[in-house]
Amino acid sequence: MKNFNNTKPEQVEVMALFGYDGMTPCQPLRFRKRGGAEVEVTELLRTRIRFAEKATFHIFDVLAGREKIQLEFNSVDLSWILVKA
């Protein structure tokens, strides 16, 4: 599996299931870096919310195989960011 360690946030495409349940309104299923292969999210570890001005960021700590990944969903512009591994 590729190493996703990075020092700066990177925009990614994410396939997610919305309306997952009451406590977690969304669950990322797969993601793809620009020009990269699709990576399956194998486990949702933790979710939390961060508020910044008008935006709400839904933060997901997930496993992709054995790699710990953090994805952020911006509820205003509907973008996904790979923050860290």
PyMOL Python script that loads the backbone (N, CA, C, O; Angstrom):
from pymol import cmd

cmd.read_pdbstr("""\
ATOM      1  N   MET A   1       0.833  -1.185   0.000  1.00  0.00           N
ATOM      2  CA  MET A   1       0.000   0.000   0.000  1.00  0.00           C
ATOM      3  C   MET A   1       0.870   1.237   0.000  1.00  0.00           C
ATOM      4  O   MET A   1       1.928   1.261   0.627  1.00  0.00           O
ATOM      5  N   LYS A   2       0.426   2.263  -0.701  1.00  0.00           N
ATOM      6  CA  LYS A   2       1.173   3.503  -0.778  1.00  0.00           C
ATOM      7  C   LYS A   2       1.196   4.204   0.570  1.00  0.00           C
ATOM      8  O   LYS A   2       0.291   4.037   1.388  1.00  0.00           O
ATOM      9  N   ASN A   3       2.230   4.982   0.788  1.00  0.00           N
ATOM     10  CA  ASN A   3       2.334   5.789   1.988  1.00  0.00           C
ATOM     11  C   ASN A   3       1.681   7.139   1.704  1.00  0.00           C
ATOM     12  O   ASN A   3       2.070   7.817   0.753  1.00  0.00           O
ATOM     13  N   PHE A   4       0.709   7.537   2.499  1.00  0.00           N
ATOM     14  CA  PHE A   4      -0.021   8.769   2.276  1.00  0.00           C
ATOM     15  C   PHE A   4       0.480   9.907   3.147  1.00  0.00           C
ATOM     16  O   PHE A   4      -0.176  10.945   3.234  1.00  0.00           O
ATOM     17  N   ASN A   5       1.649   9.736   3.805  1.00  0.00           N
ATOM     18  CA  ASN A   5       2.176  10.803   4.642  1.00  0.00           C
ATOM     19  C   ASN A   5       2.373  12.052   3.802  1.00  0.00           C
ATOM     20  O   ASN A   5       2.972  12.013   2.728  1.00  0.00           O
ATOM     21  N   ASN A   6       1.866  13.143   4.305  1.00  0.00           N
ATOM     22  CA  ASN A   6       2.046  14.411   3.618  1.00  0.00           C
ATOM     23  C   ASN A   6       2.115  15.529   4.651  1.00  0.00           C
ATOM     24  O   ASN A   6       1.658  15.366   5.782  1.00  0.00           O
ATOM     25  N   THR A   7       2.681  16.652   4.262  1.00  0.00           N
ATOM     26  CA  THR A   7       2.831  17.748   5.193  1.00  0.00           C
ATOM     27  C   THR A   7       1.817  18.849   4.939  1.00  0.00           C
ATOM     28  O   THR A   7       1.557  19.657   5.831  1.00  0.00           O
ATOM     29  N   LYS A   8       1.241  18.903   3.752  1.00  0.00           N
ATOM     30  CA  LYS A   8       0.228  19.918   3.495  1.00  0.00           C
ATOM     31  C   LYS A   8      -1.055  19.263   3.020  1.00  0.00           C
ATOM     32  O   LYS A   8      -1.026  18.206   2.389  1.00  0.00           O
ATOM     33  N   PRO A   9      -2.182  19.894   3.325  1.00  0.00           N
ATOM     34  CA  PRO A   9      -3.466  19.334   2.902  1.00  0.00           C
ATOM     35  C   PRO A   9      -3.555  19.225   1.388  1.00  0.00           C
ATOM     36  O   PRO A   9      -3.018  20.058   0.657  1.00  0.00           O
ATOM     37  N   GLU A  10      -4.239  18.188   0.934  1.00  0.00           N
ATOM     38  CA  GLU A  10      -4.385  17.935  -0.496  1.00  0.00           C
ATOM     39  C   GLU A  10      -5.841  17.609  -0.796  1.00  0.00           C
ATOM     40  O   GLU A  10      -6.452  16.784  -0.118  1.00  0.00           O
ATOM     41  N   GLN A  11      -6.391  18.260  -1.812  1.00  0.00           N
ATOM     42  CA  GLN A  11      -7.776  17.987  -2.186  1.00  0.00           C
ATOM     43  C   GLN A  11      -7.866  16.604  -2.810  1.00  0.00           C
ATOM     44  O   GLN A  11      -7.030  16.226  -3.631  1.00  0.00           O
ATOM     45  N   VAL A  12      -8.890  15.852  -2.412  1.00  0.00           N
ATOM     46  CA  VAL A  12      -9.115  14.506  -2.920  1.00  0.00           C
ATOM     47  C   VAL A  12     -10.574  14.352  -3.325  1.00  0.00           C
ATOM     48  O   VAL A  12     -11.440  15.114  -2.895  1.00  0.00           O
ATOM     49  N   GLU A  13     -10.827  13.357  -4.157  1.00  0.00           N
ATOM     50  CA  GLU A  13     -12.194  12.974  -4.505  1.00  0.00           C
ATOM     51  C   GLU A  13     -12.590  11.855  -3.558  1.00  0.00           C
ATOM     52  O   GLU A  13     -11.811  10.930  -3.329  1.00  0.00           O
ATOM     53  N   VAL A  14     -13.796  11.932  -3.007  1.00  0.00           N
ATOM     54  CA  VAL A  14     -14.243  10.936  -2.038  1.00  0.00           C
ATOM     55  C   VAL A  14     -15.614  10.414  -2.433  1.00  0.00           C
ATOM     56  O   VAL A  14     -16.503  11.181  -2.801  1.00  0.00           O
ATOM     57  N   MET A  15     -15.772   9.105  -2.352  1.00  0.00           N
ATOM     58  CA  MET A  15     -17.082   8.495  -2.472  1.00  0.00           C
ATOM     59  C   MET A  15     -17.542   8.254  -1.033  1.00  0.00           C
ATOM     60  O   MET A  15     -16.865   7.579  -0.259  1.00  0.00           O
ATOM     61  N   ALA A  16     -18.689   8.808  -0.692  1.00  0.00           N
ATOM     62  CA  ALA A  16     -19.164   8.726   0.686  1.00  0.00           C
ATOM     63  C   ALA A  16     -20.635   8.346   0.720  1.00  0.00           C
ATOM     64  O   ALA A  16     -21.381   8.571  -0.233  1.00  0.00           O
ATOM     65  N   LEU A  17     -21.024   7.770   1.831  1.00  0.00           N
ATOM     66  CA  LEU A  17     -22.413   7.409   2.087  1.00  0.00           C
ATOM     67  C   LEU A  17     -22.991   8.468   3.009  1.00  0.00           C
ATOM     68  O   LEU A  17     -22.559   8.602   4.154  1.00  0.00           O
ATOM     69  N   PHE A  18     -23.971   9.224   2.512  1.00  0.00           N
ATOM     70  CA  PHE A  18     -24.608  10.259   3.323  1.00  0.00           C
ATOM     71  C   PHE A  18     -25.885   9.714   3.926  1.00  0.00           C
ATOM     72  O   PHE A  18     -26.508   8.807   3.374  1.00  0.00           O
ATOM     73  N   GLY A  19     -26.275  10.279   5.080  1.00  0.00           N
ATOM     74  CA  GLY A  19     -27.431   9.779   5.800  1.00  0.00           C
ATOM     75  C   GLY A  19     -27.098   8.471   6.483  1.00  0.00           C
ATOM     76  O   GLY A  19     -27.961   7.612   6.664  1.00  0.00           O
ATOM     77  N   TYR A  20     -25.824   8.326   6.865  1.00  0.00           N
ATOM     78  CA  TYR A  20     -25.313   7.073   7.453  1.00  0.00           C
ATOM     79  C   TYR A  20     -26.071   6.704   8.718  1.00  0.00           C
ATOM     80  O   TYR A  20     -26.669   5.630   8.782  1.00  0.00           O
ATOM     81  N   ASP A  21     -26.060   7.569   9.723  1.00  0.00           N
ATOM     82  CA  ASP A  21     -26.897   7.409  10.919  1.00  0.00           C
ATOM     83  C   ASP A  21     -26.990   8.761  11.606  1.00  0.00           C
ATOM     84  O   ASP A  21     -26.381   9.725  11.142  1.00  0.00           O
ATOM     85  N   GLY A  22     -27.721   8.854  12.679  1.00  0.00           N
ATOM     86  CA  GLY A  22     -27.952  10.125  13.354  1.00  0.00           C
ATOM     87  C   GLY A  22     -26.701  10.791  13.886  1.00  0.00           C
ATOM     88  O   GLY A  22     -26.580  12.013  13.809  1.00  0.00           O
ATOM     89  N   MET A  23     -25.774  10.029  14.418  1.00  0.00           N
ATOM     90  CA  MET A  23     -24.565  10.599  15.009  1.00  0.00           C
ATOM     91  C   MET A  23     -23.480  10.864  13.959  1.00  0.00           C
ATOM     92  O   MET A  23     -22.671  11.775  14.133  1.00  0.00           O
ATOM     93  N   THR A  24     -23.454  10.104  12.904  1.00  0.00           N
ATOM     94  CA  THR A  24     -22.472  10.273  11.833  1.00  0.00           C
ATOM     95  C   THR A  24     -23.249  10.431  10.527  1.00  0.00           C
ATOM     96  O   THR A  24     -23.633   9.437   9.909  1.00  0.00           O
ATOM     97  N   PRO A  25     -23.483  11.681  10.104  1.00  0.00           N
ATOM     98  CA  PRO A  25     -24.327  11.891   8.925  1.00  0.00           C
ATOM     99  C   PRO A  25     -23.694  11.448   7.610  1.00  0.00           C
ATOM    100  O   PRO A  25     -24.362  11.411   6.576  1.00  0.00           O
ATOM    101  N   CYS A  26     -22.409  11.113   7.651  1.00  0.00           N
ATOM    102  CA  CYS A  26     -21.703  10.767   6.433  1.00  0.00           C
ATOM    103  C   CYS A  26     -20.566   9.811   6.780  1.00  0.00           C
ATOM    104  O   CYS A  26     -19.973   9.904   7.855  1.00  0.00           O
ATOM    105  N   GLN A  27     -20.270   8.895   5.865  1.00  0.00           N
ATOM    106  CA  GLN A  27     -19.145   7.979   6.053  1.00  0.00           C
ATOM    107  C   GLN A  27     -18.375   7.871   4.744  1.00  0.00           C
ATOM    108  O   GLN A  27     -18.931   7.446   3.731  1.00  0.00           O
ATOM    109  N   PRO A  28     -17.076   8.257   4.755  1.00  0.00           N
ATOM    110  CA  PRO A  28     -16.276   8.087   3.538  1.00  0.00           C
ATOM    111  C   PRO A  28     -16.030   6.608   3.271  1.00  0.00           C
ATOM    112  O   PRO A  28     -15.721   5.843   4.184  1.00  0.00           O
ATOM    113  N   LEU A  29     -16.171   6.214   1.999  1.00  0.00           N
ATOM    114  CA  LEU A  29     -15.992   4.816   1.603  1.00  0.00           C
ATOM    115  C   LEU A  29     -14.690   4.598   0.833  1.00  0.00           C
ATOM    116  O   LEU A  29     -14.002   3.599   1.038  1.00  0.00           O
ATOM    117  N   ARG A  30     -14.356   5.542  -0.058  1.00  0.00           N
ATOM    118  CA  ARG A  30     -13.145   5.472  -0.886  1.00  0.00           C
ATOM    119  C   ARG A  30     -12.679   6.887  -1.165  1.00  0.00           C
ATOM    120  O   ARG A  30     -13.461   7.835  -1.093  1.00  0.00           O
ATOM    121  N   PHE A  31     -11.398   7.027  -1.485  1.00  0.00           N
ATOM    122  CA  PHE A  31     -10.910   8.322  -1.926  1.00  0.00           C
ATOM    123  C   PHE A  31      -9.835   8.138  -2.984  1.00  0.00           C
ATOM    124  O   PHE A  31      -9.251   7.064  -3.128  1.00  0.00           O
ATOM    125  N   ARG A  32      -9.589   9.225  -3.725  1.00  0.00           N
ATOM    126  CA  ARG A  32      -8.581   9.197  -4.783  1.00  0.00           C
ATOM    127  C   ARG A  32      -7.868  10.546  -4.805  1.00  0.00           C
ATOM    128  O   ARG A  32      -8.495  11.603  -4.878  1.00  0.00           O
ATOM    129  N   LYS A  33      -6.542  10.477  -4.740  1.00  0.00           N
ATOM    130  CA  LYS A  33      -5.737  11.673  -4.919  1.00  0.00           C
ATOM    131  C   LYS A  33      -5.698  11.986  -6.403  1.00  0.00           C
ATOM    132  O   LYS A  33      -5.943  11.105  -7.227  1.00  0.00           O
ATOM    133  N   ARG A  34      -5.394  13.224  -6.755  1.00  0.00           N
ATOM    134  CA  ARG A  34      -5.356  13.630  -8.161  1.00  0.00           C
ATOM    135  C   ARG A  34      -4.407  12.738  -8.949  1.00  0.00           C
ATOM    136  O   ARG A  34      -3.219  12.655  -8.638  1.00  0.00           O
ATOM    137  N   GLY A  35      -4.933  12.077  -9.962  1.00  0.00           N
ATOM    138  CA  GLY A  35      -4.130  11.208 -10.807  1.00  0.00           C
ATOM    139  C   GLY A  35      -3.725   9.901 -10.150  1.00  0.00           C
ATOM    140  O   GLY A  35      -2.924   9.150 -10.708  1.00  0.00           O
ATOM    141  N   GLY A  36      -4.267   9.619  -8.972  1.00  0.00           N
ATOM    142  CA  GLY A  36      -3.881   8.412  -8.246  1.00  0.00           C
ATOM    143  C   GLY A  36      -4.910   7.311  -8.327  1.00  0.00           C
ATOM    144  O   GLY A  36      -5.979   7.470  -8.917  1.00  0.00           O
ATOM    145  N   ALA A  37      -4.569   6.206  -7.728  1.00  0.00           N
ATOM    146  CA  ALA A  37      -5.469   5.061  -7.683  1.00  0.00           C
ATOM    147  C   ALA A  37      -6.521   5.268  -6.588  1.00  0.00           C
ATOM    148  O   ALA A  37      -6.315   6.030  -5.644  1.00  0.00           O
ATOM    149  N   GLU A  38      -7.629   4.586  -6.734  1.00  0.00           N
ATOM    150  CA  GLU A  38      -8.691   4.637  -5.731  1.00  0.00           C
ATOM    151  C   GLU A  38      -8.272   3.816  -4.518  1.00  0.00           C
ATOM    152  O   GLU A  38      -7.739   2.715  -4.654  1.00  0.00           O
ATOM    153  N   VAL A  39      -8.521   4.367  -3.326  1.00  0.00           N
ATOM    154  CA  VAL A  39      -8.133   3.726  -2.078  1.00  0.00           C
ATOM    155  C   VAL A  39      -9.390   3.486  -1.246  1.00  0.00           C
ATOM    156  O   VAL A  39     -10.186   4.403  -1.047  1.00  0.00           O
ATOM    157  N   GLU A  40      -9.570   2.279  -0.767  1.00  0.00           N
ATOM    158  CA  GLU A  40     -10.742   1.929   0.033  1.00  0.00           C
ATOM    159  C   GLU A  40     -10.510   2.273   1.496  1.00  0.00           C
ATOM    160  O   GLU A  40      -9.452   1.991   2.057  1.00  0.00           O
ATOM    161  N   VAL A  41     -11.520   2.889   2.104  1.00  0.00           N
ATOM    162  CA  VAL A  41     -11.515   3.137   3.543  1.00  0.00           C
ATOM    163  C   VAL A  41     -12.003   1.857   4.203  1.00  0.00           C
ATOM    164  O   VAL A  41     -13.135   1.430   3.975  1.00  0.00           O
ATOM    165  N   THR A  42     -11.153   1.243   5.020  1.00  0.00           N
ATOM    166  CA  THR A  42     -11.508  -0.044   5.603  1.00  0.00           C
ATOM    167  C   THR A  42     -12.165   0.071   6.971  1.00  0.00           C
ATOM    168  O   THR A  42     -12.856  -0.850   7.407  1.00  0.00           O
ATOM    169  N   GLU A  43     -11.952   1.205   7.655  1.00  0.00           N
ATOM    170  CA  GLU A  43     -12.568   1.365   8.973  1.00  0.00           C
ATOM    171  C   GLU A  43     -12.685   2.833   9.334  1.00  0.00           C
ATOM    172  O   GLU A  43     -11.761   3.611   9.096  1.00  0.00           O
ATOM    173  N   LEU A  44     -13.817   3.214   9.909  1.00  0.00           N
ATOM    174  CA  LEU A  44     -14.029   4.557  10.443  1.00  0.00           C
ATOM    175  C   LEU A  44     -13.634   4.515  11.918  1.00  0.00           C
ATOM    176  O   LEU A  44     -14.252   3.802  12.709  1.00  0.00           O
ATOM    177  N   LEU A  45     -12.607   5.279  12.286  1.00  0.00           N
ATOM    178  CA  LEU A  45     -12.100   5.250  13.656  1.00  0.00           C
ATOM    179  C   LEU A  45     -12.778   6.280  14.555  1.00  0.00           C
ATOM    180  O   LEU A  45     -13.184   5.971  15.675  1.00  0.00           O
ATOM    181  N   ARG A  46     -12.896   7.521  14.045  1.00  0.00           N
ATOM    182  CA  ARG A  46     -13.431   8.598  14.875  1.00  0.00           C
ATOM    183  C   ARG A  46     -13.916   9.721  13.978  1.00  0.00           C
ATOM    184  O   ARG A  46     -13.374   9.947  12.896  1.00  0.00           O
ATOM    185  N   THR A  47     -14.943  10.424  14.439  1.00  0.00           N
ATOM    186  CA  THR A  47     -15.432  11.611  13.728  1.00  0.00           C
ATOM    187  C   THR A  47     -15.542  12.757  14.725  1.00  0.00           C
ATOM    188  O   THR A  47     -15.763  12.554  15.919  1.00  0.00           O
ATOM    189  N   ARG A  48     -15.382  13.954  14.200  1.00  0.00           N
ATOM    190  CA  ARG A  48     -15.595  15.148  15.019  1.00  0.00           C
ATOM    191  C   ARG A  48     -15.909  16.315  14.090  1.00  0.00           C
ATOM    192  O   ARG A  48     -15.780  16.201  12.871  1.00  0.00           O
ATOM    193  N   ILE A  49     -16.319  17.427  14.671  1.00  0.00           N
ATOM    194  CA  ILE A  49     -16.719  18.595  13.899  1.00  0.00           C
ATOM    195  C   ILE A  49     -15.904  19.799  14.370  1.00  0.00           C
ATOM    196  O   ILE A  49     -15.663  19.981  15.564  1.00  0.00           O
ATOM    197  N   ARG A  50     -15.486  20.621  13.394  1.00  0.00           N
ATOM    198  CA  ARG A  50     -14.787  21.868  13.697  1.00  0.00           C
ATOM    199  C   ARG A  50     -15.523  22.980  12.964  1.00  0.00           C
ATOM    200  O   ARG A  50     -15.833  22.854  11.780  1.00  0.00           O
ATOM    201  N   PHE A  51     -15.803  24.074  13.677  1.00  0.00           N
ATOM    202  CA  PHE A  51     -16.489  25.216  13.092  1.00  0.00           C
ATOM    203  C   PHE A  51     -15.469  26.315  12.803  1.00  0.00           C
ATOM    204  O   PHE A  51     -14.630  26.627  13.648  1.00  0.00           O
ATOM    205  N   ALA A  52     -15.545  26.899  11.609  1.00  0.00           N
ATOM    206  CA  ALA A  52     -14.659  27.991  11.217  1.00  0.00           C
ATOM    207  C   ALA A  52     -15.475  28.988  10.403  1.00  0.00           C
ATOM    208  O   ALA A  52     -15.804  28.729   9.245  1.00  0.00           O
ATOM    209  N   GLU A  53     -15.800  30.122  11.007  1.00  0.00           N
ATOM    210  CA  GLU A  53     -16.642  31.140  10.391  1.00  0.00           C
ATOM    211  C   GLU A  53     -17.943  30.511   9.916  1.00  0.00           C
ATOM    212  O   GLU A  53     -18.695  29.988  10.738  1.00  0.00           O
ATOM    213  N   LYS A  54     -18.235  30.542   8.619  1.00  0.00           N
ATOM    214  CA  LYS A  54     -19.500  29.995   8.115  1.00  0.00           C
ATOM    215  C   LYS A  54     -19.416  28.517   7.790  1.00  0.00           C
ATOM    216  O   LYS A  54     -20.439  27.874   7.560  1.00  0.00           O
ATOM    217  N   ALA A  55     -18.216  27.974   7.769  1.00  0.00           N
ATOM    218  CA  ALA A  55     -18.033  26.572   7.370  1.00  0.00           C
ATOM    219  C   ALA A  55     -18.057  25.633   8.564  1.00  0.00           C
ATOM    220  O   ALA A  55     -17.677  25.989   9.679  1.00  0.00           O
ATOM    221  N   THR A  56     -18.507  24.445   8.294  1.00  0.00           N
ATOM    222  CA  THR A  56     -18.426  23.348   9.255  1.00  0.00           C
ATOM    223  C   THR A  56     -17.577  22.272   8.604  1.00  0.00           C
ATOM    224  O   THR A  56     -17.849  21.847   7.481  1.00  0.00           O
ATOM    225  N   PHE A  57     -16.549  21.835   9.313  1.00  0.00           N
ATOM    226  CA  PHE A  57     -15.665  20.794   8.804  1.00  0.00           C
ATOM    227  C   PHE A  57     -15.940  19.503   9.560  1.00  0.00           C
ATOM    228  O   PHE A  57     -15.838  19.456  10.786  1.00  0.00           O
ATOM    229  N   HIS A  58     -16.285  18.470   8.831  1.00  0.00           N
ATOM    230  CA  HIS A  58     -16.486  17.149   9.408  1.00  0.00           C
ATOM    231  C   HIS A  58     -15.171  16.403   9.220  1.00  0.00           C
ATOM    232  O   HIS A  58     -14.720  16.196   8.093  1.00  0.00           O
ATOM    233  N   ILE A  59     -14.568  16.004  10.320  1.00  0.00           N
ATOM    234  CA  ILE A  59     -13.240  15.396  10.301  1.00  0.00           C
ATOM    235  C   ILE A  59     -13.381  13.906  10.577  1.00  0.00           C
ATOM    236  O   ILE A  59     -14.015  13.495  11.548  1.00  0.00           O
ATOM    237  N   PHE A  60     -12.778  13.111   9.707  1.00  0.00           N
ATOM    238  CA  PHE A  60     -12.869  11.658   9.795  1.00  0.00           C
ATOM    239  C   PHE A  60     -11.474  11.071   9.931  1.00  0.00           C
ATOM    240  O   PHE A  60     -10.623  11.267   9.064  1.00  0.00           O
ATOM    241  N   ASP A  61     -11.243  10.356  11.014  1.00  0.00           N
ATOM    242  CA  ASP A  61     -10.026   9.561  11.163  1.00  0.00           C
ATOM    243  C   ASP A  61     -10.399   8.158  10.718  1.00  0.00           C
ATOM    244  O   ASP A  61     -11.286   7.529  11.294  1.00  0.00           O
ATOM    245  N   VAL A  62      -9.716   7.673   9.690  1.00  0.00           N
ATOM    246  CA  VAL A  62     -10.062   6.390   9.093  1.00  0.00           C
ATOM    247  C   VAL A  62      -8.815   5.549   8.876  1.00  0.00           C
ATOM    248  O   VAL A  62      -7.689   6.043   8.941  1.00  0.00           O
ATOM    249  N   LEU A  63      -9.039   4.275   8.618  1.00  0.00           N
ATOM    250  CA  LEU A  63      -7.977   3.380   8.186  1.00  0.00           C
ATOM    251  C   LEU A  63      -8.187   3.059   6.717  1.00  0.00           C
ATOM    252  O   LEU A  63      -9.306   2.811   6.268  1.00  0.00           O
ATOM    253  N   ALA A  64      -7.086   3.070   5.981  1.00  0.00           N
ATOM    254  CA  ALA A  64      -7.064   2.604   4.596  1.00  0.00           C
ATOM    255  C   ALA A  64      -6.037   1.491   4.593  1.00  0.00           C
ATOM    256  O   ALA A  64      -4.841   1.730   4.424  1.00  0.00           O
ATOM    257  N   GLY A  65      -6.516   0.268   4.782  1.00  0.00           N
ATOM    258  CA  GLY A  65      -5.589  -0.839   5.025  1.00  0.00           C
ATOM    259  C   GLY A  65      -5.000  -0.662   6.412  1.00  0.00           C
ATOM    260  O   GLY A  65      -5.725  -0.694   7.406  1.00  0.00           O
ATOM    261  N   ARG A  66      -3.674  -0.474   6.485  1.00  0.00           N
ATOM    262  CA  ARG A  66      -3.011  -0.233   7.773  1.00  0.00           C
ATOM    263  C   ARG A  66      -2.638   1.228   7.988  1.00  0.00           C
ATOM    264  O   ARG A  66      -2.103   1.588   9.037  1.00  0.00           O
ATOM    265  N   GLU A  67      -2.919   2.062   7.002  1.00  0.00           N
ATOM    266  CA  GLU A  67      -2.575   3.484   7.078  1.00  0.00           C
ATOM    267  C   GLU A  67      -3.672   4.270   7.782  1.00  0.00           C
ATOM    268  O   GLU A  67      -4.851   4.122   7.460  1.00  0.00           O
ATOM    269  N   LYS A  68      -3.283   5.114   8.751  1.00  0.00           N
ATOM    270  CA  LYS A  68      -4.230   6.031   9.376  1.00  0.00           C
ATOM    271  C   LYS A  68      -4.286   7.291   8.525  1.00  0.00           C
ATOM    272  O   LYS A  68      -3.261   7.891   8.200  1.00  0.00           O
ATOM    273  N   ILE A  69      -5.501   7.673   8.174  1.00  0.00           N
ATOM    274  CA  ILE A  69      -5.735   8.804   7.288  1.00  0.00           C
ATOM    275  C   ILE A  69      -6.717   9.751   7.968  1.00  0.00           C
ATOM    276  O   ILE A  69      -7.606   9.310   8.696  1.00  0.00           O
ATOM    277  N   GLN A  70      -6.555  11.053   7.731  1.00  0.00           N
ATOM    278  CA  GLN A  70      -7.539  12.017   8.206  1.00  0.00           C
ATOM    279  C   GLN A  70      -8.104  12.756   7.002  1.00  0.00           C
ATOM    280  O   GLN A  70      -7.371  13.381   6.236  1.00  0.00           O
ATOM    281  N   LEU A  71      -9.418  12.672   6.851  1.00  0.00           N
ATOM    282  CA  LEU A  71     -10.127  13.358   5.777  1.00  0.00           C
ATOM    283  C   LEU A  71     -11.020  14.420   6.389  1.00  0.00           C
ATOM    284  O   LEU A  71     -11.620  14.202   7.442  1.00  0.00           O
ATOM    285  N   GLU A  72     -11.113  15.577   5.729  1.00  0.00           N
ATOM    286  CA  GLU A  72     -11.997  16.655   6.176  1.00  0.00           C
ATOM    287  C   GLU A  72     -12.990  16.978   5.072  1.00  0.00           C
ATOM    288  O   GLU A  72     -12.620  17.132   3.908  1.00  0.00           O
ATOM    289  N   PHE A  73     -14.251  17.079   5.455  1.00  0.00           N
ATOM    290  CA  PHE A  73     -15.318  17.457   4.528  1.00  0.00           C
ATOM    291  C   PHE A  73     -15.780  18.859   4.878  1.00  0.00           C
ATOM    292  O   PHE A  73     -16.191  19.110   6.011  1.00  0.00           O
ATOM    293  N   ASN A  74     -15.717  19.788   3.909  1.00  0.00           N
ATOM    294  CA  ASN A  74     -16.163  21.162   4.099  1.00  0.00           C
ATOM    295  C   ASN A  74     -17.628  21.235   3.675  1.00  0.00           C
ATOM    296  O   ASN A  74     -17.950  21.017   2.507  1.00  0.00           O
ATOM    297  N   SER A  75     -18.508  21.541   4.616  1.00  0.00           N
ATOM    298  CA  SER A  75     -19.943  21.525   4.327  1.00  0.00           C
ATOM    299  C   SER A  75     -20.405  22.712   3.492  1.00  0.00           C
ATOM    300  O   SER A  75     -21.528  22.699   2.987  1.00  0.00           O
ATOM    301  N   VAL A  76     -19.576  23.730   3.334  1.00  0.00           N
ATOM    302  CA  VAL A  76     -19.966  24.885   2.531  1.00  0.00           C
ATOM    303  C   VAL A  76     -19.683  24.653   1.053  1.00  0.00           C
ATOM    304  O   VAL A  76     -20.581  24.790   0.222  1.00  0.00           O
ATOM    305  N   ASP A  77     -18.439  24.302   0.716  1.00  0.00           N
ATOM    306  CA  ASP A  77     -18.113  24.113  -0.699  1.00  0.00           C
ATOM    307  C   ASP A  77     -18.094  22.636  -1.109  1.00  0.00           C
ATOM    308  O   ASP A  77     -17.774  22.312  -2.253  1.00  0.00           O
ATOM    309  N   LEU A  78     -18.435  21.748  -0.181  1.00  0.00           N
ATOM    310  CA  LEU A  78     -18.560  20.306  -0.416  1.00  0.00           C
ATOM    311  C   LEU A  78     -17.253  19.662  -0.898  1.00  0.00           C
ATOM    312  O   LEU A  78     -17.269  18.683  -1.644  1.00  0.00           O
ATOM    313  N   SER A  79     -16.136  20.224  -0.464  1.00  0.00           N
ATOM    314  CA  SER A  79     -14.836  19.676  -0.853  1.00  0.00           C
ATOM    315  C   SER A  79     -14.297  18.748   0.229  1.00  0.00           C
ATOM    316  O   SER A  79     -14.669  18.855   1.397  1.00  0.00           O
ATOM    317  N   TRP A  80     -13.425  17.844  -0.171  1.00  0.00           N
ATOM    318  CA  TRP A  80     -12.752  16.904   0.724  1.00  0.00           C
ATOM    319  C   TRP A  80     -11.257  17.172   0.681  1.00  0.00           C
ATOM    320  O   TRP A  80     -10.688  17.400  -0.387  1.00  0.00           O
ATOM    321  N   ILE A  81     -10.629  17.146   1.838  1.00  0.00           N
ATOM    322  CA  ILE A  81      -9.191  17.365   1.955  1.00  0.00           C
ATOM    323  C   ILE A  81      -8.570  16.194   2.706  1.00  0.00           C
ATOM    324  O   ILE A  81      -9.079  15.769   3.744  1.00  0.00           O
ATOM    325  N   LEU A  82      -7.460  15.675   2.169  1.00  0.00           N
ATOM    326  CA  LEU A  82      -6.637  14.700   2.876  1.00  0.00           C
ATOM    327  C   LEU A  82      -5.673  15.530   3.708  1.00  0.00           C
ATOM    328  O   LEU A  82      -4.788  16.189   3.163  1.00  0.00           O
ATOM    329  N   VAL A  83      -5.839  15.501   5.022  1.00  0.00           N
ATOM    330  CA  VAL A  83      -5.070  16.378   5.897  1.00  0.00           C
ATOM    331  C   VAL A  83      -3.777  15.725   6.333  1.00  0.00           C
ATOM    332  O   VAL A  83      -2.708  16.326   6.225  1.00  0.00           O
ATOM    333  N   LYS A  84      -3.862  14.500   6.826  1.00  0.00           N
ATOM    334  CA  LYS A  84      -2.634  13.833   7.282  1.00  0.00           C
ATOM    335  C   LYS A  84      -2.834  12.338   7.333  1.00  0.00           C
ATOM    336  O   LYS A  84      -3.954  11.828   7.313  1.00  0.00           O
ATOM    337  N   ALA A  85      -1.724  11.667   7.399  1.00  0.00           N
ATOM    338  CA  ALA A  85      -1.740  10.218   7.544  1.00  0.00           C
ATOM    339  C   ALA A  85      -0.947   9.854   8.773  1.00  0.00           C
ATOM    340  O   ALA A  85      -0.821   8.673   9.098  1.00  0.00           O
TER     341      ALA A  85
END
""", "prot")
cmd.dss("prot")
cmd.show_as("cartoon", "prot")
cmd.util.cbc("prot")
cmd.orient("prot")
